[in-house]
């Protein structure tokens, strides 16, 4: 579908919904605030789907419209920027800038990948290394940018084995996207989910609880995806030959040393990062907010005496557009809940849907949503408020439903434009990479596998970790 056709279709749908909501006789159970909220929500969603306008601009316009019409107060709109999750993400990016400046990522890559002797070992060691980066770099696009030099080094070392290079090109974005669920800071969508749950139900998911629930899923889905990528893009003959990646080959694409004695800056940064992650994981013991821990870490990382990056340089790496998008969509979520719009939207669902069927529908819709909404944060902004409201009526734990939806929405591999990491690795100058056909072949197999895995965790694993399917 061309851009003009998508724009026309989205505009027709949005205007039709607004026209229906404008007639008082339609939907008598809806109050005035709920009608306004649904109209704004419909216009924003259709704009995200059918227009090239920046997602953040649309979200800010929606938040402003809800404030101007009195659905939410200005304090609600502006207060979302002061939310602890927003500060957590800001400070996490400062820490990530400090890590990137020291070159620790190159050392880690040389250490892990250098031990591979077979293609399968290389695939799974690379996967493990990419999963670990979820703790150091927030946002999937940032991790993709950090991993690109490592991929280039591997591609040059395997230049005579084209299929393996294509496999690695597909492996990197696939694992980066699926492993983001490991941590709360892995994607902006996670912070939106946490905020929606807090506003709608009063349930607060902290860094430690998210880690406990998300890390096992991230590890399982990443290695499952790695094996799927390996089998769908290579032949048996490609997988049988030995591999040997030296530190020197990785060094050619790294500005910092990847071997030899550690510098003082590297030691300080590694110690700081380990301390921050340890404090995040031990939150139940010391009761210090993850945002406060991150702020302390960011101040130390950018300090003149102990830091490895200047504060001004670090703040330039913060995706302020994403933060504004998150704040505006949080305000939209508050409007959906407080106006009664979300409750009305799910009131028409069948009343006797069992928990298993409900979670199945949630996971299926969330997995397929990337075909319509390319932004991961936009998908959570649209889906999570509705899923949380519907979960109560279906007798499902809202936390389980929201986590399952967010985890399933992490699958976005079907098209090159479905996610920024997929776009980045689809066109690397001078290196053979995957085609849209490769993505479709992988997606046809990986989509049902990851959806089934999310359902398995929601039904069988998360209840063992303290998050039951039903309340």
C-alpha positions in Angstrom: 0.0 0.0 0.0 1.5 3.4 -1.0 1.9 6.2 1.4 -1.0 8.2 -0.1 -3.4 5.2 0.1 -2.4 4.6 3.7 -2.9 8.2 4.5 -6.3 8.3 2.8 -7.4 5.1 4.5 -6.3 6.3 8.0 -8.0 9.6 7.5 -11.2 8.0 6.5 -11.2 5.7 9.5 -10.3 8.4 11.9 -13.0 10.8 10.6 -15.6 8.1 10.6 -14.9 7.2 14.2 -15.0 10.9 15.2 -18.3 11.4 13.4 -19.9 8.4 15.2 -18.6 9.7 18.6 -19.9 13.2 17.9 -23.6 12.0 17.8 -24.9 11.9 21.4 -27.4 9.2 20.5 -24.6 6.8 19.6 -23.1 4.9 22.5 -25.3 6.4 25.3 -23.1 4.9 28.0 -20.2 7.2 27.0 -19.6 10.4 28.9 -18.3 13.6 27.3 -14.7 13.1 28.5 -14.7 9.5 27.2 -15.9 10.6 23.8 -13.2 13.2 23.5 -10.6 10.8 24.7 -11.6 8.2 22.2 -11.7 10.7 19.3 -8.2 11.9 20.2 -7.0 8.4 20.6 -8.4 7.3 17.3 -6.9 10.3 15.4 -3.5 9.7 17.0 -3.5 6.0 16.2 -4.5 6.5 12.6 -1.9 9.2 12.3 0.8 6.9 13.6 -0.3 4.2 11.1 -1.0 6.2 8.0 1.2 9.4 8.0 4.9 10.1 7.9 4.5 12.7 10.7 6.9 12.1 13.6 5.4 9.9 16.3 6.5 12.3 19.0 4.8 15.2 17.3 1.5 13.2 17.1 1.7 12.2 20.7 2.4 15.7 21.9 -0.6 17.0 19.8 -2.8 14.3 21.4 -1.7 15.2 24.9 -2.2 18.9 24.2 -5.7 18.3 22.8 -6.7 16.2 25.9 -5.4 19.0 28.1 -7.1 21.9 26.2 -10.4 20.1 26.3 -10.2 19.5 30.0 -10.0 15.7 29.9 -6.7 15.8 31.9 -5.1 18.7 33.8 -2.0 20.5 32.7 -0.3 19.1 35.9 -1.0 15.6 34.6 0.4 16.3 31.2 3.6 18.0 32.5 3.9 15.8 35.5 4.6 12.7 33.4 8.0 14.3 32.4 9.0 14.0 36.1 8.0 10.4 36.4 10.7 8.2 37.9 10.8 6.0 34.8 11.7 9.0 32.6 14.6 9.9 34.9 15.7 6.2 34.9 16.0 6.2 31.2 17.9 9.6 31.1 20.5 8.4 33.6 20.8 5.0 31.8 21.7 6.8 28.6 24.4 8.8 30.5 25.8 5.5 31.8 25.7 4.0 28.4 27.7 7.0 27.0 30.3 6.4 29.6 30.6 2.7 28.7 30.8 3.5 25.0 33.5 6.0 25.5 35.8 3.5 27.3 35.6 0.7 24.6 34.5 -2.0 27.1 32.1 -3.3 24.5 35.0 -4.2 22.1 36.8 -6.1 24.9 33.7 -8.0 25.7 33.2 -8.9 22.1 36.8 -10.1 21.6 36.6 -12.2 24.8 33.3 -13.9 23.9 33.5 -14.3 20.1 37.2 -15.1 20.1 36.4 -18.4 21.9 34.2 -19.7 19.0 35.5 -22.7 17.0 32.4 -23.7 15.2 29.6 -21.8 13.4 27.0 -22.8 16.1 29.3 -21.7 18.9 29.9 -18.4 17.1 26.1 -17.9 16.7 25.3 -18.6 20.4 28.3 -16.7 21.8 27.3 -13.7 19.8 23.7 -14.1 21.0 24.9 -14.2 24.7 27.0 -11.1 24.2 24.1 -9.2 22.7 21.8 -10.2 25.5 24.3 -8.8 28.0 24.3 -5.4 26.3 20.7 -5.0 27.4 22.1 -4.2 30.8 24.5 -1.5 29.6 22.7 0.3 26.8 19.1 1.3 26.9 17.0 1.3 23.7 17.4 -1.2 20.9 18.6 1.4 18.4 21.5 2.3 20.7 22.5 -1.3 21.1 22.4 -1.8 17.3 24.7 1.1 16.8 27.1 -0.2 19.4 27.1 -3.7 17.9 27.6 -2.6 14.3 31.4 -2.4 14.5 31.5 -5.9 16.0 29.4 -7.2 13.1 31.7 -5.5 10.6 34.7 -7.1 12.1 33.1 -10.5 12.0 31.9 -9.9 8.4 35.5 -9.1 7.3 36.9 -12.1 9.0 34.3 -14.3 7.3 34.3 -12.5 3.9 34.8 -15.8 2.0 31.7 -17.4 3.6 28.9 -15.2 2.3 26.0 -17.2 3.8 27.5 -16.9 7.3 27.8 -13.1 6.9 24.2 -12.9 5.9 23.3 -15.1 8.9 25.1 -12.8 11.3 23.5 -9.7 9.7 20.1 -11.2 10.5 21.2 -12.5 13.9 22.3 -9.2 15.3 19.0 -7.2 15.0 16.9 -10.3 15.8 18.6 -10.9 19.1 18.8 -7.2 19.9 15.0 -6.8 19.6 14.0 -10.0 21.4 16.5 -9.6 24.3 15.3 -6.1 25.1 12.6 -7.7 27.4 15.5 -8.7 29.8 15.5 -5.4 31.6 13.2 -2.5 32.4 15.4 -0.1 30.5 15.6 -2.4 27.4 13.0 -0.4 25.5 10.8 2.7 26.1 7.8 0.5 25.7 8.6 -1.2 29.0 8.5 2.1 30.8 5.2 2.9 29.2 3.8 -0.5 30.3 5.0 0.1 33.9 3.4 3.6 34.0 0.1 2.3 32.6 -0.1 -0.5 35.1 0.7 1.9 38.0 -2.0 4.4 36.9 -4.7 1.9 36.1 -4.2 -0.8 38.8 -1.7 0.5 41.4 0.6 -2.4 40.7 4.2 -1.2 40.5 6.8 -3.4 38.6 10.3 -2.5 39.8 13.7 -3.2 38.1 14.2 -6.4 40.0 10.8 -7.9 39.3 11.1 -7.1 35.6 14.6 -8.7 35.6 13.3 -11.8 37.3 10.4 -12.2 34.8 12.0 -10.8 31.6 15.6 -12.2 31.7 14.7 -15.9 31.4 12.3 -15.1 28.5 15.0 -13.0 26.8 17.6 -15.7 27.1 15.2 -18.4 25.9 13.8 -16.4 23.0 17.2 -15.1 21.9 18.8 -18.5 21.7 15.7 -20.0 20.0 15.8 -17.2 17.5 19.6 -17.7 17.0 19.0 -21.3 16.1 16.1 -20.4 13.8 18.2 -17.8 12.0 21.1 -20.3 11.7 18.9 -23.0 10.2 16.9 -20.7 7.8 19.9 -18.8 6.3 22.6 -21.4 6.1 23.1 -24.9 4.7 24.7 -27.9 6.4 27.9 -27.3 4.5 28.1 -23.7 5.7 27.7 -24.9 9.3 30.3 -27.6 9.2 33.4 -25.5 8.5 35.5 -24.3 11.5 35.7 -20.6 12.4 38.4 -18.6 14.1 38.0 -14.9 14.9 41.1 -13.3 16.3 41.2 -10.2 18.5 43.3 -8.5 15.9 40.4 -8.7 13.4 38.1 -7.1 15.9 40.7 -4.5 16.8 40.7 -3.2 13.2 37.2 -1.9 13.7 37.6 -0.6 17.3 39.1 2.7 18.3 40.0 1.4 21.7 42.2 -1.6 22.6 40.4 -4.9 22.9 43.3 -6.8 24.4 46.1 -6.0 26.9 46.0 -4.3 30.3 42.9 -2.4 31.2 43.1 1.4 31.5 42.1 3.1 34.7 39.1 4.6 32.9 37.9 1.1 31.9 38.4 -0.3 35.4 36.4 2.6 36.9 33.6 2.3 34.4 33.3 -1.5 34.7 33.2 -1.2 38.5 30.6 1.6 38.3 28.4 -0.3 35.9 28.6 -3.5 38.0 27.7 -1.6 41.1 24.7 0.1 39.5 23.4 -3.2 38.1 23.9 -4.9 41.5 22.1 -2.1 43.3 19.2 -2.3 40.8 19.0 -6.1 41.3 19.1 -5.7 45.1 16.4 -3.1 45.3 14.2 -5.2 47.7 17.1 -5.1 50.2 18.0 -1.4 50.3 14.7 0.1 49.1 16.4 2.7 47.0 14.6 3.6 43.8 16.2 2.4 40.6 15.9 6.0 39.3 17.9 7.3 42.3 20.5 4.6 41.8 20.8 5.5 38.1 21.1 9.2 38.9 23.9 8.5 41.4 25.6 6.4 38.7 25.2 9.1 36.1 26.7 11.8 38.3 29.7 9.6 39.1 30.1 8.6 35.4 30.2 12.2 34.3 32.2 13.6 37.2 35.5 15.4 36.5 37.5 13.2 38.8 36.0 9.7 38.4 34.0 9.9 35.2 34.8 8.9 31.7 32.5 11.2 29.8 31.5 14.9 30.1 27.9 15.6 31.2 27.2 17.7 28.2 28.5 15.0 25.8 26.5 12.3 27.6 23.3 14.3 27.6 23.6 14.7 23.8 23.1 10.9 23.5 19.8 11.0 25.4 16.8 10.5 22.9 14.8 13.5 24.1 12.2 12.8 21.4 11.6 9.4 22.9 11.2 10.8 26.4 8.7 13.4 25.2 6.8 10.6 23.3 6.7 8.5 26.5 5.5 11.4 28.6 2.7 12.3 26.2 1.6 8.7 25.8 1.6 8.3 29.5 -0.8 11.2 29.7 -3.0 9.6 27.0 -3.1 6.4 29.1 -4.2 8.4 32.1 -7.0 10.0 30.1 -8.2 6.5 28.8 -8.4 5.2 32.3 -9.8 8.2 34.2 -12.4 9.1 31.6 -13.8 5.6 31.5 -13.0 5.2 27.8 -10.8 2.1 28.2 -13.5 0.4 30.4 -16.1 1.1 27.8 -14.0 -0.1 24.9 -13.6 -3.5 26.5 -17.1 -3.8 27.9 -18.3 -5.2 24.5 -15.9 -8.1 24.7 -17.4 -11.6 25.3 -17.9 -12.0 29.0 -16.9 -15.7 29.2 -13.5 -15.7 27.6 -11.2 -17.9 29.6 -7.7 -16.8 30.7 -5.9 -19.0 28.2 -8.0 -17.8 25.3 -7.7 -14.1 26.4 -3.9 -14.4 26.7 -3.8 -16.1 23.3 -5.6 -13.3 21.6 -3.5 -10.6 23.4 -0.2 -12.3 22.3 -1.4 -12.9 18.8 -2.5 -9.3 18.3 0.6 -7.9 20.0 2.9 -10.0 17.8 1.1 -8.9 14.6 0.8 -5.2 15.6 4.2 -4.3 14.1 2.7 -4.7 10.7 0.5 -1.7 11.4 2.4 0.4 14.0 6.2 0.5 13.4 7.0 2.2 16.7 7.4 -0.2 19.6 6.5 2.5 22.0 3.4 3.4 20.0 2.3 -0.2 20.0 2.4 -0.4 23.8 0.7 3.0 24.1 -2.2 1.7 22.1 -2.4 -1.9 23.3 -1.4 -1.9 27.0 -4.2 0.4 28.3 -6.8 -1.7 26.5 -5.2 -5.0 27.6 -5.1 -3.9 31.2 -8.7 -2.8 31.2 -9.9 -6.0 29.4 -7.8 -8.3 31.7 -9.9 -7.3 34.7 -13.1 -8.3 33.0 -11.6 -11.6 31.7 -10.4 -12.6 35.2 -6.7 -12.3 34.2 -4.0 -10.7 36.2 -3.4 -7.3 34.5 0.3 -7.6 35.2 0.5 -10.9 33.4 -1.5 -9.6 30.5 0.5 -6.3 30.2 3.8 -8.2 30.3 2.7 -10.7 27.8 1.5 -8.0 25.4 4.8 -6.0 25.8 7.0 -9.1 25.3 5.1 -10.2 22.3 5.2 -6.7 20.7 9.0 -7.1 20.8 8.7 -9.2 17.7 9.1 -6.9 14.7 11.1 -8.7 12.1 8.8 -9.0 9.1 9.9 -6.0 7.0 13.1 -3.9 6.9 11.1 -0.9 8.1 9.5 -2.7 11.0 12.3 -1.7 13.5 15.4 0.6 13.4 17.9 -2.3 14.1 16.4 -4.3 11.2 16.7 -1.2 9.0 20.3 -0.5 10.1 21.6 -4.0 9.4 19.6 -4.4 6.1 21.9 -2.0 4.3 25.6 -2.1 5.4 27.9 -0.7 2.7 30.4 -3.2 1.3 28.9 -6.1 3.2 26.4 -8.8 2.0 23.2 -8.7 4.1 19.7 -10.0 4.1 16.9 -9.3 1.7 13.2 -8.8 2.4 12.6 -12.4 1.3 15.0 -13.5 4.0 13.0 -11.5 6.6 9.7 -13.0 5.5 11.0 -16.5 5.6 12.4 -16.0 9.1 9.3 -14.2 10.3 7.0 -17.0 9.1 8.7 -19.4 11.4 9.9 -17.2 14.2 6.6 -15.3 14.9 4.6 -18.4 16.0 7.6 -19.7 17.9 8.1 -16.5 19.9 4.3 -16.1 20.5 4.1 -19.7 21.8 7.1 -19.0 24.0 5.6 -15.9 25.5 2.4 -17.8 26.2 4.3 -20.6 27.9 6.1 -18.2 30.2 2.9 -16.4 31.0 1.1 -19.6 31.8 3.8 -21.8 33.4 6.9 -19.8 34.3 5.7 -16.5 35.6 3.3 -18.0 38.1 6.3 -19.8 39.7 8.0 -16.4 40.0 5.0 -14.8 41.8 2.9 -13.5 38.9 -0.2 -15.7 38.5 -2.4 -15.9 35.4 -5.5 -14.9 37.4 -5.9 -12.7 40.4 
